[in-house]
Amino acid sequence: MYLLVSIFFTTILGCFLFMMGPLFAKITIFGIVVGTLFRMLYLINYISRRLPRLPNEVKNNSQINPKQ
């Protein structure tokens, strides 16, 4: 459902941008694209910080799998 709402609003925004002048439409599209890129960068940074870290020194597999 969220995908359909996003497609609908994006279509409305596209029609609105076509009706505007080319300069204002370009500025608006640039703001949307750059804002999306910064948001993705923030989310990737957030996800990478939350992932568990591996130990710094793993000498052999017996430390990882002691039963072998």
Summary of the structure (lengths in Angstrom):
residues: 68
radius of gyration: 22.9
end to end distance: 49.0
largest distance: 69.5
contacts: 110
relative contact order: 0.06
helix: 75%
strand: 0%
